[in-house]
Structures are given as C-alpha cells and as structure tokens.
Amino acid sequence: MTLYEHVADLPLRVEEHGLERHERETSSGFARATTVVSLRGDSHTGRGEDVTYDTAEHDALRETDPDWDLAGDYTLRSFSAALDDVDLFFGRDPDREEFHSYRRWALESAALDLALRQSETTLGSALDRRYDPVRFVISTRLGDTPTTDRVDDWLAIQPESEFKLDPTPEWTDELVADLAATGAVRILDLKGTYEGTEVDNPADVDLYRRVLAGFPDAIVEDPRLTNETRELFVNEEDRVSWDHPITSVESIESLPFEPRWLNVKPSRFGTVESLLDSIEHCLERDIRLYGGGQFELGVGREHIQTLASLFYPDGPNDVAPGGYNDPEPQEGLPESPLVAPAAPAGLGFVDEGA
C-alpha cells in the first residue's frame, strides 16, 4: 500500500467553507499575504493555507467570496477529483502558473485535515509514522548591501542557530569568509531556476565559484546549470539540492542528474497524492529531504512542520516558527529542534489535548 493509499479513502463530509485573509511584514522586506481556507463538516473544521505570492490575488479571493459548491460526501480521493472541475481563479489565469497549485493545495490540505479529524486520527497515525522533534534553520536574506549583521544578531540570541541564506552577486570574498567562519551556514539558495519573479537570481559564474569554495560542506540549492556553470558542479553533485523545479515525481526524474537532496514545499505539488507519491519516491531511493517554507502566516506553518516531523526531522528544515520571519531578530522564540506534539490532531503540529 502506498503512502497515499493510507489516506485516499478516508471519508469526508463537507458542509461549508470559509476564507480568512492574513498579512504580515517579513524579514525579506515585503508584506506577506495569505488566505486560510476552512472546510467544515460534522462539527469539525479542517484548514489549509493558500500561499500565492500576489497580494492582489488574496484581495480578489476575499472580494469575490466564491461559491465553490463543495458541500457533499466524499472520500479524500473523490474530493480531489471533484476539485479538477472547480474554477479556483474565477475564469482567468493568474500571473504565475504555480499559483494554481498553491490554491489547490490550500483546499487539498484542508480536506486532508478535515478527513483526519472526522476520523478522529492524525496524519502520523494514518501513515503509521512517528512524530519526531524537528531540526530547523533560520532562513534570511542579508539585504541589498549584504553584511553579516543579521546572522550575528541571531547568533547573539541563539548561539546554536543554523542558517539558510540567499547569496547574491553582491556577496564579496570577505563576506563569504566571515559567514563561513560562523560554522552555522547549512544551505545556500542560489534561486537560479526562477524566472519572472522578484527573487530571480541569474547564473553568475563568479558567485557560484565563490559560494562552492567558501562553504565546502553546505547544501547548494537551485543553481542554474549553463554551459558556463555546469563544470563548477562536477564532483559537487552530492550537495546540490533542488526546490523550485520540484512539483511531482516526473519533475524529480527530469532533473539534470539524480539528486541526493530535495527541498519539499507541499504547495508546489498541488495535491496530496502528488506530494505523498514524491516523498515515497525519494524515500525508496535514499534521496535526502528537508522541508521548505513560504512565509506561511497561518495553519500552513503547522503543516510543513508536521511533514518534517514525520518524514525528515533531522534535515536542515526551513520550517521555523513564524516569529523567525519578522523584520528583526527577537528573544524568546522556540529554538531548534521543535518539540514533537504528544497529542496532535488532523494535520496539525500542536497539542490539542488527549
């Protein structure tokens, strides 16, 4: 039985749905908006989070207040099939194709959460997997004129912190040396596979060479492999990871070489089936995984922590609690590793009582 088959036939009753918009300033210098989708039925509520990167889309969703006509009795599998015929963007295409998957995941994860709660079980129980403490990194950018200040500030508060950083062409040899000297950098996200976004980071031979040499033990994520950069990664393939291109088993199989690391962001997969099939594909091939975040403001943060806890708790997970995305470092936040819940419910990662 596959991972998905363990949950596909869970019964699901949907009576109504709701939407709740969230917005918050972030450490990356922008205001993040998301929408939490609620599905309610049989006195239970399941929630998922739409992480579409366009505030206007969340405004449009709230203003439209769509009648998606989701009420009915399903299995998780049949509910997913029914979503194939639901117009999630009201007769138009969003600016980016992946937004379809992000919104679809909000509904799929809400349905999974609701089905588990209606069956009075958890994702861990349904999959026969244990909740383990979750190691996490602090993911941050260093600004347009990059310095080590933000890393230094976090290390002053939490000396054992680990980091996921986004190198840019402005990174100098001196900055790389100073960051490497901390011994705390675990992932370097080159963002080389993005196109048409605000975080595009085109291939830069000098930057890639500087990063590979300066952080010989760090994971290097999403390089753009060109005729000029590919040779830099010869014999470095075992520490290359992929994030943005990973949306399905097919996407994994189409990578330039067999991966040893992947960043799992559930919303990129769109459906519960695609996500679980992809995780299973990696487990069978000893491909190491870690969880990725997308500045979730609501229940989506719990969901990425739950998946990390069940499947890749020891990875350098980018699933830190929300306070780590605030504009300034602060004391008093939960430190890595996150304590595993003793009594979770549904898809959640908090104790909800015995």
C-alpha positions as CSV (number, residue, x, y, z in Angstrom):
1,M,0.0,0.0,0.0
2,T,1.4,3.4,-1.0
3,L,1.5,6.4,1.4
4,Y,-1.3,8.0,-0.5
5,E,-3.5,4.8,-0.3
6,H,-3.3,5.1,3.5
7,V,-5.4,8.3,3.4
8,A,-7.1,8.3,0.0
9,D,-10.2,6.5,1.1
10,L,-10.8,8.4,4.3
11,P,-14.4,9.5,4.4
12,L,-15.0,13.2,4.2
13,R,-18.1,15.3,4.7
14,V,-18.0,19.0,3.7
15,E,-20.9,21.2,4.7
16,E,-19.5,24.7,4.1
17,H,-16.2,26.6,3.5
18,G,-14.7,29.8,4.8
19,L,-11.8,32.2,4.0
20,E,-9.6,34.2,6.3
21,R,-7.0,36.6,5.0
22,H,-3.7,37.2,6.8
23,E,-0.9,39.8,6.3
24,R,2.4,40.4,8.0
25,E,5.7,42.2,7.4
26,T,8.7,39.9,6.8
27,S,12.4,39.9,7.2
28,S,12.8,39.9,3.4
29,G,11.3,43.4,3.2
30,F,7.8,42.8,1.9
31,A,4.3,42.4,3.3
32,R,3.2,38.8,3.0
33,A,-0.4,38.0,2.4
34,T,-2.0,34.5,2.6
35,T,-5.5,33.1,2.9
36,V,-6.5,30.3,5.2
37,V,-9.2,28.1,3.7
38,S,-11.6,26.3,6.1
39,L,-13.7,23.3,5.3
40,R,-16.4,22.4,7.9
41,G,-18.5,19.3,8.4
42,D,-19.8,17.1,11.2
43,S,-18.8,19.7,13.9
44,H,-15.1,19.6,12.7
45,T,-13.0,22.1,10.8
46,G,-10.1,21.4,8.5
47,R,-7.8,24.2,7.4
48,G,-5.3,24.8,4.6
49,E,-3.3,27.9,3.6
50,D,-3.1,29.5,0.1
51,V,0.5,30.8,-0.2
52,T,0.0,32.5,-3.5
53,Y,2.7,35.2,-3.9
54,D,0.4,38.0,-5.0
55,T,-1.4,40.2,-2.5
56,A,-3.9,41.2,-5.3
57,E,-4.9,37.6,-5.7
58,H,-5.8,37.3,-2.0
59,D,-7.7,40.6,-2.2
60,A,-9.6,39.2,-5.2
61,L,-10.4,36.0,-3.4
62,R,-11.8,37.9,-0.4
63,E,-13.8,40.3,-2.6
64,T,-15.2,37.5,-4.8
65,D,-16.1,35.3,-1.9
66,P,-16.5,32.4,-4.3
67,D,-19.3,29.9,-4.2
68,W,-17.2,26.8,-4.9
69,D,-20.2,24.5,-4.2
70,L,-18.0,22.0,-2.3
71,A,-20.7,20.6,0.0
72,G,-21.1,16.8,-0.1
73,D,-20.0,13.4,1.0
74,Y,-16.7,12.2,-0.4
75,T,-13.5,10.3,0.2
76,L,-10.3,12.3,0.1
77,R,-9.7,10.8,-3.3
78,S,-13.1,11.7,-4.8
79,F,-12.9,15.2,-3.3
80,S,-9.6,15.7,-5.1
81,A,-11.1,14.5,-8.3
82,A,-14.0,17.0,-7.8
83,L,-11.5,19.9,-7.5
84,D,-10.5,19.2,-11.1
85,D,-13.7,20.9,-12.1
86,V,-13.6,23.8,-9.7
87,D,-12.6,27.2,-11.1
88,L,-10.1,28.5,-8.4
89,F,-9.4,31.8,-10.2
90,F,-12.8,32.8,-11.4
91,G,-12.5,32.4,-15.2
92,R,-9.0,33.8,-15.6
93,D,-5.4,32.7,-15.3
94,P,-3.2,34.1,-12.5
95,D,0.2,35.7,-13.4
96,R,2.1,32.6,-12.5
97,E,1.1,29.1,-13.3
98,E,2.3,27.7,-9.9
99,F,-0.4,29.8,-8.2
100,H,-2.9,27.1,-9.4
101,S,-1.0,24.6,-7.3
102,Y,-0.8,26.9,-4.3
103,R,-4.5,27.4,-4.2
104,R,-5.3,23.8,-4.9
105,W,-3.0,22.7,-2.1
106,A,-5.0,25.0,0.3
107,L,-8.1,23.1,-0.4
108,E,-6.5,19.7,-0.6
109,S,-4.7,20.1,2.8
110,A,-7.9,21.5,4.4
111,A,-9.7,18.4,3.1
112,L,-7.0,16.1,4.5
113,D,-7.0,17.9,7.8
114,L,-10.9,17.6,8.0
115,A,-11.0,14.0,6.9
116,L,-8.4,13.1,9.6
117,R,-10.3,15.0,12.3
118,Q,-13.6,13.4,11.3
119,S,-12.0,10.0,11.6
120,E,-10.5,11.1,14.9
121,T,-7.0,10.4,13.8
122,T,-3.8,12.2,12.8
123,L,-1.6,12.1,9.7
124,G,1.0,10.2,11.7
125,S,-1.4,7.5,12.8
126,A,-2.9,7.2,9.4
127,L,0.5,6.7,7.8
128,D,1.9,4.7,10.8
129,R,4.8,7.1,11.3
130,R,6.2,8.7,14.4
131,Y,6.3,12.4,15.3
132,D,9.9,13.3,16.0
133,P,11.5,16.6,17.1
134,V,12.2,18.9,14.1
135,R,15.5,20.5,13.4
136,F,15.2,23.8,11.6
137,V,17.3,26.5,10.1
138,I,16.8,30.3,10.1
139,S,16.1,31.4,6.6
140,T,17.0,35.0,5.9
141,R,18.4,37.4,3.3
142,L,21.2,39.8,4.0
143,G,19.9,42.9,2.3
144,D,20.8,44.9,-0.9
145,T,24.1,45.8,0.7
146,P,24.8,42.5,2.4
147,T,26.6,42.2,5.8
148,T,26.7,39.6,8.5
149,D,24.7,41.8,10.8
150,R,21.5,39.7,10.7
151,V,23.4,36.4,11.2
152,D,25.4,38.0,14.0
153,D,22.3,39.3,15.8
154,W,20.7,35.8,15.7
155,L,23.8,34.1,17.0
156,A,24.0,36.6,19.8
157,I,20.5,35.5,20.9
158,Q,20.8,31.8,19.9
159,P,24.5,30.7,19.6
160,E,23.5,27.3,18.2
161,S,21.4,28.7,15.3
162,E,21.8,27.3,11.8
163,F,21.1,29.3,8.6
164,K,19.7,29.1,5.1
165,L,20.9,32.1,3.2
166,D,20.3,33.5,-0.3
167,P,23.6,34.5,-2.0
168,T,23.6,37.4,-4.5
169,P,26.2,38.8,-6.8
170,E,26.9,41.5,-4.1
171,W,28.5,38.9,-1.8
172,T,32.2,39.6,-1.6
173,D,35.0,37.2,-0.7
174,E,35.3,38.9,2.7
175,L,31.6,38.4,3.4
176,V,31.7,34.8,2.4
177,A,34.8,34.2,4.7
178,D,33.0,35.9,7.6
179,L,29.9,33.9,7.2
180,A,31.8,30.7,6.8
181,A,33.7,31.4,9.9
182,T,30.5,31.2,11.9
183,G,30.2,27.5,11.1
184,A,26.4,28.0,11.0
185,V,25.5,28.1,7.3
186,R,23.8,24.9,6.2
187,I,22.0,25.9,2.9
188,L,22.8,28.4,0.2
189,D,19.9,29.1,-2.0
190,L,21.1,30.4,-5.4
191,K,17.5,30.8,-6.7
192,G,18.9,30.2,-10.2
193,T,15.8,28.4,-11.6
194,Y,13.3,31.3,-11.0
195,E,12.1,33.3,-14.0
196,G,9.8,36.3,-13.9
197,T,9.8,36.7,-10.2
198,E,11.1,39.3,-7.7
199,V,13.7,36.8,-6.5
200,D,15.2,35.9,-9.9
201,N,19.0,35.4,-9.5
202,P,20.5,34.6,-12.9
203,A,23.5,32.3,-13.2
204,D,26.7,34.0,-12.1
205,V,29.9,32.0,-12.5
206,D,31.9,34.2,-10.1
207,L,29.2,33.9,-7.4
208,Y,28.8,30.2,-7.8
209,R,32.6,29.6,-7.6
210,R,32.8,31.9,-4.5
211,V,30.0,30.0,-2.8
212,L,31.2,26.5,-3.6
213,A,34.7,27.2,-2.4
214,G,33.7,29.2,0.6
215,F,31.2,26.8,2.0
216,P,32.6,23.3,1.1
217,D,30.1,21.5,3.5
218,A,26.9,23.4,2.8
219,I,24.0,22.3,0.6
220,V,23.7,24.4,-2.6
221,E,20.2,24.8,-3.7
222,D,18.7,25.6,-7.2
223,P,21.8,26.5,-9.2
224,R,21.2,27.4,-12.9
225,L,23.3,24.9,-14.9
226,T,24.6,26.5,-18.1
227,N,27.5,25.8,-20.4
228,E,29.5,28.2,-18.1
229,T,28.4,27.0,-14.7
230,R,27.9,23.2,-15.2
231,E,31.6,22.5,-14.9
232,L,31.7,24.1,-11.4
233,F,29.4,21.3,-10.1
234,V,31.4,18.4,-11.4
235,N,32.1,16.2,-8.3
236,E,29.8,18.6,-6.3
237,E,26.5,16.9,-7.3
238,D,26.0,15.2,-3.9
239,R,25.4,18.5,-2.2
240,V,23.2,20.1,-4.8
241,S,19.6,20.4,-3.9
242,W,16.5,21.4,-5.8
243,D,13.5,23.3,-4.7
244,H,11.6,25.5,-7.3
245,P,11.5,22.8,-10.0
246,I,10.2,20.1,-7.7
247,T,6.4,19.6,-8.2
248,S,6.0,15.8,-8.8
249,V,7.7,12.5,-9.3
250,E,8.1,13.4,-13.0
251,S,9.9,16.7,-12.1
252,I,12.3,14.7,-9.9
253,E,13.1,12.3,-12.7
254,S,13.7,15.1,-15.2
255,L,16.5,16.8,-13.1
256,P,19.9,17.1,-14.8
257,F,21.3,14.4,-12.6
258,E,19.9,12.1,-9.9
259,P,19.5,14.3,-6.8
260,R,20.9,13.5,-3.4
261,W,18.9,16.3,-1.7
262,L,15.5,17.9,-2.3
263,N,13.5,20.7,-0.6
264,V,9.9,19.7,-0.2
265,K,7.4,22.5,-0.3
266,P,3.9,20.9,-0.2
267,S,2.1,23.7,-2.0
268,R,4.3,23.2,-5.1
269,F,2.7,19.7,-5.6
270,G,-0.9,20.9,-5.5
271,T,-2.4,17.6,-4.5
272,V,-1.9,15.3,-1.5
273,E,-1.4,12.4,-3.9
274,S,1.4,14.1,-5.8
275,L,3.1,15.2,-2.5
276,L,3.0,11.7,-0.9
277,D,4.0,9.9,-4.1
278,S,7.0,12.2,-4.4
279,I,8.1,11.7,-0.8
280,E,7.7,8.0,-1.2
281,H,9.8,8.1,-4.4
282,C,12.6,9.8,-2.6
283,L,12.5,7.5,0.5
284,E,12.8,4.5,-1.8
285,R,15.9,6.0,-3.5
286,D,17.6,7.4,-0.4
287,I,17.2,10.9,-1.6
288,R,17.6,13.1,1.5
289,L,14.8,15.6,2.1
290,Y,14.2,18.7,4.1
291,G,11.1,20.9,4.4
292,G,10.7,24.3,2.9
293,G,8.6,27.3,4.0
294,Q,6.9,30.0,2.0
295,F,6.3,32.6,4.7
296,E,3.2,30.8,5.9
297,L,1.2,33.0,8.3
298,G,-1.4,30.5,9.4
299,V,-2.0,26.8,9.7
300,G,0.3,26.1,6.7
301,R,3.2,26.6,9.0
302,E,2.0,23.7,11.2
303,H,1.5,21.5,8.1
304,I,5.1,21.9,6.9
305,Q,6.3,21.1,10.5
306,T,4.1,18.0,10.6
307,L,5.5,16.7,7.4
308,A,9.1,17.4,8.5
309,S,8.4,15.7,11.8
310,L,7.1,12.5,10.1
311,F,9.5,12.2,7.2
312,Y,12.7,14.3,7.5
313,P,13.0,15.6,11.1
314,D,16.8,15.7,11.1
315,G,17.1,17.7,7.8
316,P,18.0,21.4,7.7
317,N,14.3,22.2,7.6
318,D,13.2,25.7,6.6
319,V,10.1,25.4,8.8
320,A,10.9,27.7,11.7
321,P,8.1,29.2,13.7
322,G,6.6,32.4,12.3
323,G,8.5,34.8,14.6
324,Y,11.7,34.0,12.7
325,N,10.3,35.7,9.6
326,D,9.7,39.0,11.5
327,P,11.8,42.0,10.4
328,E,14.0,42.0,13.5
329,P,15.6,39.1,15.4
330,Q,13.9,38.6,18.8
331,E,14.4,36.6,22.0
332,G,12.0,34.1,23.4
333,L,11.2,32.1,20.3
334,P,11.2,28.3,20.3
335,E,14.7,27.0,19.5
336,S,15.7,24.1,17.2
337,P,14.7,21.3,17.4
338,L,10.9,21.9,17.8
339,V,9.3,19.6,20.3
340,A,7.1,16.9,18.7
341,P,3.5,17.1,19.8
342,A,2.3,14.4,22.2
343,A,-1.4,14.8,21.2
344,P,-1.8,16.4,17.8
345,A,-5.0,16.3,15.7
346,G,-5.5,16.0,12.0
347,L,-2.7,17.6,10.0
348,G,-1.7,19.8,12.9
349,F,1.6,20.1,14.8
350,V,0.3,21.4,18.2
351,D,-1.0,19.5,21.2
352,E,-4.8,19.6,21.2
353,G,-5.4,17.5,24.3
354,A,-5.6,13.8,24.9
